[in-house]
Amino acid sequence: MKNEVMKDYFTANVKAEVLIDTILTPVIDEILTFFVNGKDSDSKVKLLAKEFPLPVQNLSSCKDEDSGQSKKLSYRSRNVDYLMSDRKCIYFVELKTTWSSFEKDQMENYLKHCRIKNSFGEKEGFDFIRLLNHVSKTGKSELEGDMSEVGFEKLEELFRHIIDYVKKDGAATNHESGDFSSQAKKYLIDEEADSSKKYLFTAGQILDHKGDEKWWGYKNRKLIYIGPGFEGIKKKGKGYQIGKTGPFLSKKAGRVVTFQDIIKHKDDISSIIANPDLEKYWEWVVEILKEIPVRGERKKTDA
């Protein structure tokens, strides 16, 4: 199985990030818990959603910040691979399988969000609700205008409005069964929804944490990069220099975790894994990470 995975990793038109992302997802909580809080901490880092959109433009304001004039909203965003949190902070986690795919503009957008003073719910949460409403074409006009006080319940309200829609013939269609993400999955399959509608599944992932949504009100945010070792990443003072002329990521704003860091601390991470079904799986993940090239040097896989 390992050889087959690595063959796909080097196969043209196979997205390596999607491959490694799928492999890491079952253990991403434990990996981040160790590197953020340590193996003995009772503050666990948990995955809230994948491919969470972080708008390039501030959607919470319908006015230009400089002129004060009304502006047409743009829903252009950059998706962060993992949206995660512990008891005190939101983490934007970006996965790279090669640092050649690193984008300075992408990092600057993430850091812009890290500097926001408002809570996650007031800014990114609000922006996501408005984006979901827009792509779902619900026609819910009450989602326009000032929603700076929007709460977690507004996302659930919109989710249920989309799920419990009414057909043209007046017959109600109810997709409600199971957890929120399962409901979203069933809806997307039943309706053969296009890719833009898949933000409903993101909403479902978030709503699966209903009852434990204190993170919705967190104001602290940090950026974490996960990727292969690369000689262009240097620990410099109180942070990381990415490339000779690239941006500087301060330790206050976030950190870089390399696959080699993960391999080095594989036993510590293993001690955090509570699910016995994942123990053998974790060993397999580590073997995969060992095969990923360092500094752009590609290893040969078995024929």
C-alpha contacts under 8 A as a table, 3 or more apart, distances in Angstrom:
res1	aa1	res2	aa2	distance
1	M	4	E	5.10
1	M	5	V	6.26
2	K	5	V	5.17
2	K	6	M	6.30
2	K	284	W	7.65
2	K	287	E	7.63
2	K	288	I	6.32
3	N	6	M	5.15
3	N	7	K	6.14
3	N	301	T	6.53
3	N	302	D	6.51
4	E	7	K	5.09
4	E	8	D	6.38
5	V	8	D	5.18
5	V	9	Y	6.20
5	V	19	L	7.97
5	V	288	I	7.93
6	M	9	Y	4.70
6	M	10	F	6.45
6	M	288	I	7.54
6	M	291	E	7.49
6	M	301	T	6.65
7	K	10	F	5.41
7	K	11	T	6.13
7	K	301	T	6.66
8	D	11	T	4.88
8	D	14	V	6.40
8	D	16	A	7.69
9	Y	14	V	6.82
9	Y	15	K	7.45
9	Y	16	A	5.18
9	Y	19	L	7.19
10	F	14	V	7.71
10	F	16	A	7.70
11	T	14	V	5.69
15	K	18	V	5.47
15	K	19	L	6.54
16	A	19	L	5.03
16	A	20	I	6.19
16	A	97	T	6.50
17	E	20	I	5.25
17	E	21	D	5.72
17	E	95	L	7.05
17	E	96	K	6.48
17	E	97	T	5.64
18	V	21	D	5.01
18	V	22	T	6.13
19	L	22	T	5.39
19	L	23	I	6.51
20	I	23	I	5.00
20	I	24	L	6.08
20	I	97	T	7.60
21	D	24	L	5.22
21	D	25	T	5.99
21	D	95	L	7.32
22	T	25	T	5.49
22	T	26	P	7.89
23	I	26	P	7.02
23	I	285	V	6.89
24	L	27	V	5.62
24	L	28	I	5.63
24	L	285	V	7.29
25	T	28	I	5.04
25	T	29	D	7.94
26	P	29	D	7.64
27	V	30	E	5.51
27	V	31	I	6.37
27	V	273	I	7.83
27	V	278	L	7.93
27	V	282	W	7.39
28	I	31	I	5.07
28	I	32	L	6.14
28	I	47	L	7.44
29	D	32	L	5.45
29	D	33	T	5.97
29	D	44	K	7.38
29	D	45	V	5.50
29	D	46	K	5.07
29	D	47	L	6.15
30	E	33	T	4.99
30	E	34	F	6.26
30	E	44	K	7.72
30	E	45	V	7.28
30	E	269	I	6.15
30	E	272	I	6.07
30	E	273	I	6.26
31	I	34	F	5.51
31	I	35	F	6.55
31	I	262	I	7.37
31	I	269	I	6.06
32	L	35	F	5.19
32	L	36	V	5.76
32	L	37	N	7.99
32	L	45	V	6.12
33	T	36	V	5.35
33	T	37	N	5.52
33	T	38	G	6.39
33	T	39	K	7.14
33	T	43	S	7.57
33	T	44	K	5.35
33	T	45	V	4.82
33	T	46	K	7.92
34	F	37	N	5.56
34	F	38	G	4.21
34	F	39	K	4.97
34	F	268	D	7.44
34	F	269	I	6.17
34	F	272	I	7.77
35	F	38	G	5.89
35	F	257	V	7.71
36	V	45	V	7.85
37	N	40	D	7.94
37	N	41	S	5.86
37	N	43	S	6.91
37	N	44	K	7.62
38	G	41	S	5.65
39	K	268	D	6.24
39	K	269	I	6.87
39	K	271	S	7.29
39	K	272	I	6.22
41	S	44	K	7.21
43	S	86	D	6.10
43	S	87	R	6.18
44	K	86	D	5.62
44	K	87	R	7.61
45	V	84	M	6.58
45	V	85	S	5.35
45	V	86	D	4.42
45	V	87	R	7.91
46	K	84	M	5.43
46	K	85	S	5.54
46	K	86	D	6.30
47	L	50	K	7.79
47	L	82	Y	6.82
47	L	83	L	6.17
47	L	84	M	4.47
47	L	85	S	6.85
48	L	82	Y	7.56
48	L	83	L	5.48
48	L	84	M	5.18
48	L	85	S	7.19
48	L	205	Q	6.36
48	L	206	I	5.52
48	L	209	H	7.37
49	A	52	F	6.36
49	A	82	Y	6.07
49	A	83	L	5.23
49	A	84	M	7.15
49	A	202	T	5.90
49	A	205	Q	5.43
49	A	206	I	5.94
50	K	80	V	7.38
50	K	81	D	5.42
50	K	82	Y	4.59
50	K	83	L	6.08
50	K	202	T	6.84
51	E	79	N	5.05
51	E	80	V	5.26
51	E	81	D	4.60
51	E	82	Y	6.10
51	E	83	L	7.61
51	E	202	T	7.57
52	F	79	N	5.08
52	F	80	V	5.32
52	F	81	D	6.69
52	F	82	Y	6.83
52	F	83	L	6.29
52	F	202	T	6.98
53	P	77	S	5.67
53	P	78	R	5.56
53	P	79	N	4.12
53	P	80	V	6.32
53	P	128	F	7.06
54	L	77	S	5.26
54	L	78	R	5.34
54	L	79	N	5.81
54	L	80	V	6.98
54	L	109	N	7.94
54	L	110	Y	7.52
54	L	113	H	7.87
54	L	124	E	6.80
54	L	128	F	7.98
55	P	58	N	6.69
55	P	59	L	7.31
55	P	75	Y	6.54
55	P	76	R	5.84
55	P	77	S	3.82
55	P	78	R	6.22
55	P	127	D	7.28
56	V	75	Y	7.95
56	V	76	R	6.10
56	V	77	S	5.13
56	V	78	R	6.92
56	V	109	N	6.46
57	Q	74	S	6.68
57	Q	75	Y	7.40
57	Q	76	R	7.22
57	Q	77	S	7.67
58	N	61	S	6.25
58	N	127	D	7.75
59	L	62	C	7.00
59	L	73	L	6.69
59	L	74	S	7.60
59	L	75	Y	7.59
59	L	127	D	5.53
59	L	130	R	7.80
60	S	123	K	6.59
60	S	126	F	6.83
60	S	127	D	6.30
60	S	146	D	7.31
60	S	147	M	7.20
60	S	148	S	6.86
61	S	64	D	7.61
61	S	146	D	7.51
62	C	70	S	5.78
62	C	71	K	5.82
62	C	72	K	7.28
62	C	73	L	6.81
62	C	145	G	7.34
63	K	67	S	7.90
63	K	68	G	5.33
63	K	69	Q	5.25
63	K	70	S	4.33
63	K	71	K	5.43
64	D	67	S	5.53
64	D	68	G	4.91
64	D	69	Q	5.42
64	D	70	S	6.23
64	D	71	K	6.08
65	E	68	G	5.67
75	Y	131	L	6.57
78	R	106	Q	7.02
80	V	83	L	6.94
80	V	92	F	6.31
80	V	93	V	6.48
80	V	94	E	5.82
81	D	92	F	7.65
81	D	93	V	6.01
81	D	94	E	5.12
81	D	95	L	6.39
82	Y	91	Y	7.96
82	Y	92	F	6.18
82	Y	93	V	4.97
82	Y	94	E	6.57
83	L	90	I	7.39
83	L	91	Y	6.03
83	L	92	F	5.27
83	L	93	V	6.39
84	M	90	I	5.91
84	M	91	Y	4.97
84	M	92	F	6.58
84	M	93	V	7.34
85	S	88	K	7.42
85	S	89	C	5.60
85	S	90	I	4.47
85	S	91	Y	5.60
85	S	215	W	6.77
86	D	89	C	5.77
86	D	90	I	6.99
86	D	215	W	7.72
87	R	215	W	7.22
88	K	215	W	7.40
88	K	218	Y	6.77
88	K	220	N	7.11
89	C	215	W	7.20
89	C	218	Y	6.18
89	C	219	K	7.21
89	C	220	N	4.92
89	C	221	R	5.57
89	C	222	K	7.31
90	I	120	F	7.88
90	I	215	W	7.00
90	I	218	Y	6.88
90	I	219	K	7.83
90	I	220	N	6.15
90	I	221	R	4.63
90	I	222	K	6.40
91	Y	221	R	5.69
91	Y	222	K	4.96
91	Y	223	L	5.82
91	Y	224	I	6.91
92	F	110	Y	7.46
92	F	221	R	7.39
92	F	222	K	6.20
92	F	223	L	4.85
92	F	224	I	6.17
93	V	223	L	5.98
93	V	224	I	4.72
93	V	225	Y	5.83
93	V	226	I	7.30
94	E	223	L	7.76
94	E	224	I	6.27
94	E	225	Y	4.90
94	E	226	I	6.18
95	L	225	Y	5.99
95	L	226	I	4.85
95	L	227	G	5.90
96	K	99	W	6.32
96	K	101	S	7.14
96	K	102	F	7.43
96	K	225	Y	7.32
96	K	226	I	6.09
96	K	227	G	4.64
96	K	228	P	7.28
97	T	227	G	5.49
97	T	228	P	6.13
98	T	101	S	5.97
98	T	102	F	7.73
98	T	227	G	6.91
98	T	228	P	6.60
98	T	296	G	7.42
99	W	102	F	5.13
99	W	227	G	7.45
99	W	228	P	7.69
99	W	230	F	7.30
103	E	106	Q	5.24
103	E	107	M	6.46
104	K	107	M	5.19
104	K	108	E	6.18
104	K	246	G	7.17
104	K	247	P	6.90
105	D	108	E	5.04
105	D	109	N	6.20
106	Q	109	N	5.21
106	Q	110	Y	6.40
107	M	110	Y	5.07
107	M	111	L	6.16
108	E	111	L	5.06
108	E	112	K	6.03
109	N	112	K	5.00
109	N	113	H	6.51
110	Y	113	H	5.25
110	Y	114	C	6.40
110	Y	223	L	6.94
111	L	114	C	4.74
111	L	115	R	6.33
111	L	222	K	7.96
111	L	223	L	7.02
111	L	253	A	7.42
112	K	115	R	5.30
112	K	116	I	6.80
113	H	116	I	5.32
113	H	221	R	7.66
114	C	220	N	7.29
114	C	221	R	4.89
114	C	222	K	5.87
114	C	223	L	7.26
114	C	253	A	7.08
115	R	221	R	7.67
116	I	119	S	7.87
116	I	219	K	7.72
117	K	219	K	6.34
118	N	122	E	6.12
118	N	123	K	6.53
118	N	219	K	5.92
119	S	122	E	5.22
119	S	123	K	6.44
119	S	216	W	7.18
119	S	217	G	5.08
119	S	218	Y	5.21
119	S	219	K	4.24
119	S	220	N	7.79
120	F	123	K	5.36
120	F	124	E	5.33
120	F	125	G	5.78
120	F	215	W	7.63
120	F	216	W	5.55
120	F	217	G	5.78
120	F	218	Y	5.76
120	F	219	K	5.99
121	G	124	E	6.03
121	G	125	G	4.15
121	G	126	F	5.91
121	G	150	V	7.05
121	G	151	G	6.62
121	G	152	F	7.15
121	G	216	W	4.89
121	G	217	G	5.67
121	G	218	Y	7.81
122	E	125	G	6.10
122	E	126	F	5.57
122	E	147	M	7.97
122	E	148	S	5.37
122	E	149	E	6.31
122	E	150	V	6.40
122	E	151	G	7.81
122	E	217	G	7.77
123	K	126	F	5.19
123	K	127	D	6.02
123	K	148	S	7.50
124	E	127	D	4.94
124	E	128	F	6.05
125	G	128	F	5.19
125	G	129	I	6.33
125	G	152	F	7.98
125	G	216	W	7.36
126	F	129	I	5.20
126	F	130	R	6.33
126	F	147	M	7.08
126	F	148	S	7.23
126	F	150	V	6.45
127	D	130	R	5.24
127	D	131	L	6.14
128	F	131	L	4.98
128	F	132	L	6.01
129	I	132	L	5.14
129	I	133	N	6.13
129	I	154	K	7.79
129	I	155	L	6.00
129	I	158	L	7.73
130	R	133	N	5.08
130	R	134	H	6.13
130	R	143	L	6.65
130	R	144	E	7.69
131	L	134	H	4.97
131	L	135	V	6.24
132	L	135	V	5.41
132	L	136	S	5.93
132	L	197	K	7.87
132	L	199	Y	6.29
132	L	200	L	6.91
133	N	136	S	5.25
133	N	137	K	6.15
133	N	138	T	6.02
133	N	139	G	7.74
133	N	140	K	7.31
133	N	143	L	7.60
133	N	158	L	7.29
134	H	137	K	5.35
134	H	138	T	7.27
135	V	196	S	6.19
135	V	197	K	6.21
136	S	162	I	7.36
136	S	197	K	6.09
138	T	161	H	7.99
138	T	162	I	7.04
140	K	143	L	6.00
141	S	144	E	5.57
142	E	145	G	7.58
143	L	147	M	7.35
144	E	147	M	7.52
147	M	150	V	5.20
150	V	154	K	6.49
151	G	154	K	5.62
151	G	155	L	7.60
152	F	155	L	5.65
152	F	156	E	6.99
152	F	213	E	7.53
152	F	216	W	6.97
153	E	156	E	5.09
153	E	157	E	6.14
154	K	157	E	4.97
154	K	158	L	6.25
155	L	158	L	5.21
155	L	159	F	6.06
155	L	203	A	7.40
155	L	207	L	7.92
156	E	159	F	4.92
156	E	160	R	6.13
156	E	207	L	6.89
157	E	160	R	5.35
157	E	161	H	6.20
158	L	161	H	4.96
158	L	162	I	6.32
159	F	162	I	5.31
159	F	163	I	6.20
159	F	200	L	7.15
159	F	203	A	7.16
159	F	204	G	7.73
160	R	163	I	4.96
160	R	164	D	5.71
161	H	164	D	5.44
161	H	165	Y	6.21
162	I	165	Y	5.62
163	I	174	N	6.85
163	I	175	H	6.06
163	I	176	E	7.22
163	I	183	Q	7.69
163	I	184	A	7.37
163	I	187	Y	6.66
164	D	172	A	7.17
164	D	173	T	6.04
164	D	174	N	5.16
164	D	175	H	6.66
164	D	176	E	7.61
165	Y	172	A	6.55
165	Y	173	T	6.18
165	Y	174	N	7.44
166	V	170	G	5.97
166	V	171	A	6.07
166	V	172	A	4.57
166	V	173	T	6.07
167	K	170	G	5.32
167	K	171	A	5.56
167	K	172	A	6.16
167	K	173	T	7.02
168	K	171	A	7.44
175	H	183	Q	6.09
175	H	186	K	6.79
175	H	187	Y	6.11
176	E	183	Q	5.65
177	S	182	S	7.40
177	S	183	Q	5.90
178	G	182	S	5.85
178	G	183	Q	6.29
179	D	182	S	5.32
179	D	183	Q	6.29
179	D	204	G	7.85
179	D	208	D	6.37
180	F	183	Q	5.03
180	F	184	A	6.21
180	F	204	G	4.49
180	F	205	Q	6.78
180	F	207	L	6.14
180	F	208	D	5.64
181	S	184	A	4.99
181	S	185	K	6.10
181	S	201	F	5.64
181	S	202	T	7.64
181	S	203	A	7.57
181	S	204	G	3.98
181	S	205	Q	5.16
181	S	207	L	7.73
181	S	208	D	6.74
182	S	185	K	5.02
182	S	186	K	6.19
182	S	204	G	7.54
183	Q	186	K	5.22
183	Q	187	Y	6.18
183	Q	204	G	7.48
184	A	187	Y	5.08
184	A	188	L	6.13
184	A	200	L	5.99
184	A	201	F	5.09
184	A	204	G	6.00
185	K	188	L	5.20
185	K	189	I	6.21
185	K	201	F	6.32
186	K	189	I	5.17
186	K	190	D	5.97
187	Y	190	D	5.13
187	Y	191	E	5.94
188	L	191	E	5.32
188	L	192	E	5.71
188	L	193	A	5.12
188	L	197	K	7.59
188	L	198	K	7.19
189	I	192	E	5.08
189	I	193	A	6.89
190	D	193	A	7.91
193	A	196	S	7.99
193	A	197	K	5.99
193	A	198	K	7.47
194	D	197	K	5.70
194	D	198	K	7.24
195	S	198	K	5.37
196	S	199	Y	6.56
197	K	200	L	6.00
198	K	201	F	5.42
198	K	202	T	7.01
199	Y	202	T	4.87
199	Y	203	A	6.28
200	L	203	A	4.96
200	L	204	G	6.22
201	F	204	G	4.81
201	F	205	Q	6.23
202	T	205	Q	5.11
202	T	206	I	6.41
203	A	206	I	5.14
203	A	207	L	6.11
204	G	207	L	5.03
204	G	208	D	6.11
205	Q	208	D	5.24
205	Q	209	H	7.40
206	I	209	H	5.75
206	I	210	K	7.63
207	L	210	K	5.15
209	H	212	D	5.55
209	H	213	E	6.24
210	K	213	E	5.80
212	D	215	W	7.74
213	E	216	W	5.49
213	E	217	G	7.88
214	K	217	G	5.73
214	K	218	Y	7.06
215	W	218	Y	4.98
218	Y	221	R	7.93
221	R	253	A	7.68
222	K	252	K	7.78
222	K	253	A	5.19
222	K	254	G	4.89
223	L	253	A	6.21
223	L	254	G	4.53
223	L	255	R	6.69
224	I	254	G	5.33
224	I	255	R	5.04
224	I	256	V	5.73
224	I	257	V	7.30
225	Y	255	R	6.51
225	Y	256	V	4.76
225	Y	257	V	6.08
226	I	256	V	6.03
226	I	257	V	4.81
226	I	258	T	5.57
226	I	259	F	7.11
227	G	256	V	7.87
227	G	257	V	6.64
227	G	258	T	4.90
227	G	259	F	5.77
228	P	258	T	5.13
228	P	259	F	4.96
228	P	260	Q	6.90
228	P	292	I	7.04
228	P	293	P	7.12
228	P	294	V	5.98
228	P	295	R	7.78
229	G	233	I	7.85
229	G	258	T	5.34
229	G	259	F	6.41
229	G	260	Q	6.19
229	G	294	V	5.12
229	G	295	R	6.21
230	F	233	I	5.75
230	F	294	V	5.97
230	F	295	R	4.43
230	F	296	G	7.45
231	E	234	K	7.17
231	E	295	R	5.84
232	G	241	Q	7.77
232	G	242	I	5.96
232	G	243	G	4.55
232	G	244	K	6.80
233	I	240	Y	6.59
233	I	241	Q	5.68
233	I	242	I	4.69
233	I	243	G	5.94
234	K	240	Y	5.54
234	K	241	Q	5.15
234	K	242	I	6.67
234	K	243	G	7.89
235	K	238	K	7.64
235	K	239	G	5.86
235	K	240	Y	4.55
235	K	241	Q	6.35
236	K	239	G	5.47
236	K	240	Y	5.43
236	K	241	Q	6.17
237	G	240	Y	7.77
238	K	250	S	5.82
238	K	251	K	5.65
238	K	252	K	7.99
239	G	248	F	6.92
239	G	249	L	5.45
239	G	250	S	3.95
239	G	251	K	4.65
239	G	252	K	7.85
239	G	255	R	7.17
240	Y	248	F	5.74
240	Y	249	L	5.08
240	Y	250	S	6.26
240	Y	251	K	7.50
240	Y	255	R	7.17
240	Y	256	V	7.27
241	Q	244	K	7.38
241	Q	246	G	6.81
241	Q	247	P	6.39
241	Q	248	F	4.73
241	Q	249	L	6.49
242	I	245	T	7.55
242	I	246	G	5.12
242	I	247	P	5.91
242	I	248	F	6.35
242	I	249	L	7.72
243	G	246	G	4.82
243	G	247	P	7.65
249	L	253	A	6.53
249	L	254	G	6.57
249	L	255	R	6.87
250	S	253	A	5.25
250	S	254	G	6.26
250	S	255	R	7.24
251	K	254	G	5.00
251	K	255	R	5.64
257	V	261	D	6.21
257	V	262	I	7.36
258	T	261	D	5.05
258	T	262	I	6.54
259	F	262	I	5.01
259	F	263	I	6.22
259	F	289	L	6.20
259	F	290	K	7.82
260	Q	263	I	4.98
260	Q	264	K	6.05
260	Q	289	L	7.88
260	Q	290	K	7.67
261	D	264	K	5.10
261	D	265	H	6.33
262	I	265	H	5.27
262	I	266	K	5.81
262	I	286	V	7.93
263	I	266	K	4.99
263	I	286	V	6.13
263	I	289	L	7.36
263	I	290	K	7.30
265	H	268	D	5.28
265	H	269	I	6.28
266	K	269	I	5.17
266	K	270	S	6.00
266	K	286	V	7.24
267	D	270	S	4.85
267	D	271	S	6.28
268	D	271	S	5.25
268	D	272	I	6.96
269	I	272	I	5.33
269	I	273	I	6.80
270	S	273	I	5.29
270	S	279	E	7.04
270	S	282	W	7.22
271	S	274	A	7.76
273	I	276	P	7.49
273	I	278	L	7.17
273	I	279	E	7.13
275	N	278	L	5.57
275	N	279	E	7.20
276	P	279	E	5.38
277	D	280	K	6.97
277	D	281	Y	7.34
278	L	281	Y	4.84
278	L	282	W	5.90
279	E	282	W	5.22
279	E	283	E	6.65
280	K	283	E	5.16
280	K	284	W	6.46
281	Y	284	W	5.09
281	Y	285	V	6.28
282	W	285	V	4.96
282	W	286	V	6.29
283	E	286	V	5.26
283	E	287	E	6.48
284	W	287	E	5.13
284	W	288	I	6.41
285	V	288	I	5.11
285	V	289	L	6.32
286	V	289	L	5.09
286	V	290	K	6.28
287	E	290	K	5.17
287	E	291	E	6.78
288	I	291	E	5.38
288	I	292	I	6.96
289	L	292	I	5.38
290	K	293	P	8.00
291	E	299	K	6.92
292	I	298	R	7.54
292	I	299	K	7.44
293	P	296	G	5.82
293	P	297	E	5.17
293	P	298	R	4.97
293	P	299	K	6.12
294	V	297	E	5.69
294	V	298	R	7.63
